[in-house]
């Protein structure tokens, strides 16, 4: 039986496979950016709706960050139920439509990256040659569309399940925070509630991170094994449990990389804010901010695909080990059966 790939080898393999298929990084970045831009449409539309119906200053509504804007719009629309219903409906339609687009796009990305990992060979072993990267490059329009066509129904189901979990999590979190605030308001329990709210926020971040991780694992398994969503969930749980230490190591390294990239992005944004006050030089802030936004998004997407490539290498080993112990016959019909 082959040995499980080490952390360094798995990360190197994932990084090289993602680099060899760099157009997938651009595709994922465009899809994620499109969803964010689409979500901005009902927010700006809600601001204009508030300005027209409630005679509210548009400048005041659009001041601050996105969270402040959303809070101000919702607070103003509460006084007008018809406007609030229209705003919520538009936001939900854009959210569902844009999310389904990203789910379909992700199907082609994962399918091609899984194929690249399968045919790449020992690309992580030195010396690194251009021929090895070319062999690992499988990006093509026809192959990408075929992956989207094969997986889009199952990926939409997985994505809708993720959105449902998000909605339930948000409801529980808001009920806890708002209900606790009402109970603790003007009482000696306020300090304890503040600590509890901070712990709840930390638990929320951890929970969302875990959910997103298993969401990715399910997508990966469904693409490789070509099984139903429920079968993919079961196989993903078995894979993670069987390789918990290796998978946790990859996850931890990638998480550190994301934290470092986020810190660098914050520092760069702060530096650009200082340049904005310099005469003449401040005119270059907008294109610099655009370039920083593009670089940040591409780096984050590359880290995500490199991590997926590392997970794929571990899953290939997991497949070989499982087949060596008890052959697993996977059919293209929903579900799996053991030989």
Wavefront OBJ file of the C-alpha trace (Angstrom):
o trace
v 0.000 0.000 0.000
v 1.384 3.472 -0.841
v 2.155 5.860 1.928
v -0.022 8.896 2.505
v 1.474 12.046 0.978
v 3.225 14.286 3.471
v 2.076 17.798 4.238
v 4.808 19.467 2.191
v 4.293 17.176 -0.795
v 0.508 17.585 -0.729
v 0.695 21.380 -0.494
v 3.322 21.573 -3.229
v 1.290 19.309 -5.485
v -1.870 21.341 -4.896
v -0.058 24.629 -5.539
v 1.501 23.366 -8.786
v -1.759 21.890 -10.075
v -3.596 25.149 -9.336
v -0.816 27.121 -11.063
v -0.881 24.828 -14.104
v -4.627 25.438 -14.408
v -4.485 29.163 -13.633
v -7.512 30.068 -15.828
v -9.670 28.321 -13.210
v -8.450 30.866 -10.647
v -9.642 33.694 -12.891
v -12.989 31.972 -13.523
v -13.612 31.518 -9.807
v -12.620 35.110 -9.077
v -14.984 36.446 -11.737
v -17.833 34.281 -10.421
v -17.346 35.390 -6.799
v -16.934 39.040 -7.783
v -20.058 38.881 -9.950
v -22.091 37.568 -7.009
v -20.874 40.422 -4.794
v -21.635 43.010 -7.461
v -25.095 41.519 -8.020
v -25.811 41.727 -4.295
v -24.882 45.413 -4.392
v -27.703 46.086 -6.885
v -30.669 45.610 -4.475
v -28.741 47.463 -1.750
v -28.272 50.527 -3.949
v -31.829 50.115 -5.263
v -33.105 49.989 -1.704
v -31.231 53.179 -0.952
v -32.899 54.949 -3.889
v -36.264 53.499 -2.842
v -35.828 54.890 0.650
v -34.748 58.246 -0.740
v -37.819 58.434 -2.993
v -40.501 57.056 -0.672
v -39.355 58.280 2.725
v -37.696 61.559 1.730
v -34.388 60.420 3.254
v -31.021 61.867 2.236
v -29.267 59.450 -0.141
v -25.875 60.754 0.955
v -26.573 59.816 4.559
v -27.778 56.346 3.585
v -24.708 55.551 1.471
v -22.164 56.773 4.009
v -20.076 54.185 5.847
v -19.286 50.571 4.982
v -21.627 47.960 3.510
v -22.897 46.806 6.904
v -23.823 50.357 7.912
v -25.556 50.923 4.577
v -27.621 47.743 4.877
v -28.562 48.548 8.479
v -29.652 52.082 7.579
v -31.725 50.914 4.601
v -33.494 48.146 6.524
v -34.211 50.461 9.476
v -35.779 53.013 7.158
v -37.752 50.429 5.167
v -39.299 48.923 8.314
v -41.550 51.959 8.459
v -42.921 51.095 5.012
v -43.928 47.385 4.818
v -44.564 47.398 1.059
v -41.130 48.841 0.334
v -39.540 46.403 2.793
v -41.201 43.400 1.112
v -40.047 44.587 -2.322
v -36.493 45.087 -1.046
v -36.307 41.675 0.650
v -37.776 39.927 -2.403
v -35.275 41.572 -4.752
v -32.367 40.703 -2.452
v -33.435 37.057 -2.164
v -33.881 36.728 -5.935
v -30.432 38.176 -6.600
v -28.885 36.043 -3.855
v -30.413 32.802 -5.141
v -29.738 33.552 -8.800
v -26.157 34.663 -8.226
v -25.465 31.766 -5.879
v -26.754 29.213 -8.404
v -24.413 30.731 -10.978
v -21.456 30.234 -8.647
v -22.590 26.655 -7.882
v -22.662 25.771 -11.582
v -19.305 27.433 -12.210
v -17.794 25.530 -9.290
v -18.864 22.251 -10.897
v -16.640 22.828 -13.918
v -13.767 24.042 -11.747
v -13.755 21.057 -9.391
v -14.214 18.575 -12.247
v -11.224 19.947 -14.162
v -9.035 20.245 -11.070
v -9.821 16.631 -10.132
v -8.909 15.521 -13.645
v -5.698 17.549 -13.504
v -4.714 15.881 -10.241
v -5.407 12.465 -11.738
v -3.234 12.921 -14.836
v -0.523 15.149 -13.359
v 1.781 12.353 -12.251
v 4.472 13.074 -9.624
v 4.602 16.770 -10.482
v 5.611 17.662 -6.931
v 8.857 15.687 -7.129
v 11.970 17.620 -8.170
v 13.227 18.652 -10.572
v 10.303 20.807 -11.679
v 9.983 20.880 -15.445
v 7.701 22.785 -17.772
v 6.568 19.513 -19.357
v 5.161 18.365 -16.006
v 3.082 21.530 -15.653
v 1.849 21.192 -19.213
v 0.757 17.618 -18.519
v -1.155 18.822 -15.452
v -2.940 21.533 -17.445
v -6.345 20.263 -18.581
v -8.245 23.543 -18.932
v -10.438 23.713 -22.001
v -13.810 25.232 -22.806
v -15.400 21.942 -23.866
v -14.077 20.059 -20.826
v -15.181 22.852 -18.523
v -18.698 22.967 -19.929
v -18.892 19.173 -19.740
v -18.021 19.339 -16.039
v -20.672 21.991 -15.443
v -23.266 19.947 -17.333
v -22.458 16.753 -15.427
v -22.466 18.246 -11.943
v -24.705 21.307 -11.936
v -27.850 19.628 -10.577
v -26.037 18.031 -7.661
v -23.973 21.134 -6.974
v -27.110 23.268 -6.887
v -28.594 20.857 -4.324
v -25.426 21.033 -2.234
v -25.376 24.819 -2.498
v -29.034 25.198 -1.546
v -28.386 22.994 1.472
v -25.509 25.294 2.417
v -27.748 28.363 2.107
v -30.379 26.690 4.304
v -27.765 26.003 6.960
v -26.639 29.624 6.706
v -30.224 30.825 7.168
v -30.837 28.574 10.194
v -27.512 29.621 11.719
v -28.288 33.294 11.210
v -31.733 32.852 12.778
v -30.360 31.087 15.859
v -27.540 33.595 16.256
v -29.793 36.657 15.922
v -32.376 35.154 18.275
v -29.671 34.535 20.866
v -28.056 37.954 20.542
v -31.227 40.042 20.332
v -33.083 37.974 22.938
v -30.133 38.107 25.316
v -29.842 41.854 24.866
v -33.502 42.351 25.695
v -33.189 40.235 28.841
v -29.934 41.805 29.987
v -30.772 45.424 29.146
v -30.544 47.779 32.119
v -29.554 44.991 34.493
v -26.496 43.566 36.188
v -26.419 40.792 33.596
v -25.201 43.113 30.829
v -21.515 42.310 31.382
v -22.175 38.571 31.316
v -24.311 38.892 28.206
v -21.524 40.837 26.467
v -19.087 38.005 27.176
v -21.663 35.439 26.026
v -22.257 37.391 22.817
v -18.517 37.487 22.139
v -18.280 33.721 22.662
v -21.292 33.198 20.403
v -19.640 35.283 17.683
v -16.451 33.221 17.943
v -18.454 29.995 17.836
v -20.310 31.323 14.783
v -17.037 31.919 12.915
v -15.790 28.420 13.753
v -19.119 26.848 12.769
v -19.242 28.649 9.406
v -15.634 27.636 8.714
v -16.404 23.973 9.453
v -19.558 24.049 7.332
v -17.701 25.601 4.392
v -14.989 22.954 4.715
v -17.449 20.046 4.564
v -19.253 21.818 1.724
v -15.989 21.732 -0.243
v -15.309 18.104 0.716
v -18.771 17.060 -0.476
v -18.283 18.867 -3.780
v -14.919 17.153 -4.237
v -16.226 13.653 -3.523
v -19.314 14.067 -5.709
v -17.106 15.203 -8.618
v -14.638 12.320 -8.247
v -17.001 9.462 -7.443
v -19.947 10.709 -9.545
v -22.448 9.779 -6.825
v -25.541 11.376 -5.327
v -25.342 14.176 -2.797
v -26.167 11.986 0.205
v -23.629 9.380 -0.841
v -21.096 12.168 -1.287
v -21.747 13.438 2.233
v -21.197 9.950 3.671
v -18.008 9.409 1.695
v -16.713 12.867 2.621
v -17.296 12.215 6.337
v -15.487 8.886 6.076
v -12.583 10.473 4.223
v -12.155 13.315 6.722
v -12.437 10.978 9.710
v -9.886 8.572 8.230
v -7.390 11.344 7.411
v -8.231 13.850 10.115
v -4.625 14.657 11.041
v -3.431 15.138 7.455
v -6.503 17.129 6.404
v -6.317 19.301 9.538
v -2.645 20.053 8.788
v -3.458 21.195 5.241
v -6.420 23.210 6.507
v -4.274 24.875 9.186
v -1.520 25.884 6.762
v -4.009 27.318 4.272
v -5.827 29.143 7.083
v -2.550 30.752 8.168
v -1.942 31.803 4.567
v -5.399 33.372 4.345
v -4.862 35.231 7.635
v -1.488 36.557 6.451
v -2.957 37.626 3.100
v -5.858 39.339 4.883
v -3.492 41.207 7.204
v -1.387 42.307 4.231
v -4.535 43.481 2.461
v -5.609 45.532 5.490
v -2.178 47.130 5.764
v -2.164 47.930 2.047
v -5.620 49.505 2.317
v -4.475 51.609 5.266
v -1.402 52.724 3.318
v -3.496 53.726 0.327
v -5.780 55.727 2.621
v -2.783 57.756 3.762
v -1.715 58.389 0.158
v -5.175 59.761 -0.629
v -4.404 62.913 1.387
v -1.277 63.726 -0.637
v -1.948 66.325 -3.380
v -1.752 64.996 -6.961
v -0.472 61.621 -5.750
v -3.915 60.980 -4.290
v -5.294 60.814 -7.842
v -3.627 57.422 -8.221
v -5.426 55.932 -5.222
v -8.462 54.662 -7.147
v -6.536 52.573 -9.717
v -4.235 51.351 -6.940
v -7.231 50.290 -4.876
v -8.683 48.496 -7.900
v -5.374 46.716 -8.503
v -5.164 45.739 -4.816
v -8.730 44.400 -4.923
v -7.949 42.321 -8.001
v -4.717 40.992 -6.524
v -6.373 40.149 -3.206
v -9.226 38.278 -4.880
v -6.929 36.307 -7.183
v -4.576 35.376 -4.334
v -7.470 34.133 -2.182
v -8.919 32.078 -5.044
v -5.503 30.598 -5.787
v -5.085 29.590 -2.134
v -8.518 27.954 -2.210
v -7.737 25.942 -5.360
v -4.268 25.008 -4.091
v -5.883 23.672 -0.914
v -8.407 21.745 -3.005
v -5.539 20.231 -4.983
v -3.899 19.099 -1.728
v -7.179 17.553 -0.544
v -7.528 15.798 -3.898
v -4.088 14.205 -3.549
v -5.041 12.855 -0.121
v -8.358 11.572 -1.456
v -6.645 9.699 -4.296
v -4.515 7.910 -1.710
v -7.649 7.268 0.355
v -9.291 5.707 -2.717
v -6.365 3.369 -3.316
v -6.269 2.342 0.341
v -10.002 1.698 0.448
v -9.942 -0.331 -2.751
v -7.066 -2.402 -1.377
v -9.087 -3.326 1.710
v -12.563 -3.764 0.237
v -13.261 -2.898 -3.391
v -15.694 -0.036 -3.689
v -17.729 -0.112 -6.867
v -19.149 3.288 -7.687
v -21.827 3.452 -10.327
v -23.124 6.494 -12.124
v -26.541 5.867 -10.655
v -27.306 7.633 -7.360
v -25.880 5.762 -4.410
v -23.030 3.285 -4.002
v -22.711 -0.435 -3.427
v -20.000 -2.616 -1.936
v -18.611 -5.570 -3.808
l 1 2 3 4 5 6 7 8 9 10 11 12 13 14 15 16 17 18 19 20 21 22 23 24 25 26 27 28 29 30 31 32 33 34 35 36 37 38 39 40 41 42 43 44 45 46 47 48 49 50 51 52 53 54 55 56 57 58 59 60 61 62 63 64 65 66 67 68 69 70 71 72 73 74 75 76 77 78 79 80 81 82 83 84 85 86 87 88 89 90 91 92 93 94 95 96 97 98 99 100 101 102 103 104 105 106 107 108 109 110 111 112 113 114 115 116 117 118 119 120 121 122 123 124 125 126 127 128 129 130 131 132 133 134 135 136 137 138 139 140 141 142 143 144 145 146 147 148 149 150 151 152 153 154 155 156 157 158 159 160 161 162 163 164 165 166 167 168 169 170 171 172 173 174 175 176 177 178 179 180 181 182 183 184 185 186 187 188 189 190 191 192 193 194 195 196 197 198 199 200 201 202 203 204 205 206 207 208 209 210 211 212 213 214 215 216 217 218 219 220 221 222 223 224 225 226 227 228 229 230 231 232 233 234 235 236 237 238 239 240 241 242 243 244 245 246 247 248 249 250 251 252 253 254 255 256 257 258 259 260 261 262 263 264 265 266 267 268 269 270 271 272 273 274 275 276 277 278 279 280 281 282 283 284 285 286 287 288 289 290 291 292 293 294 295 296 297 298 299 300 301 302 303 304 305 306 307 308 309 310 311 312 313 314 315 316 317 318 319 320 321 322 323 324 325 326 327 328 329 330 331 332 333 334 335 336 337 338 339
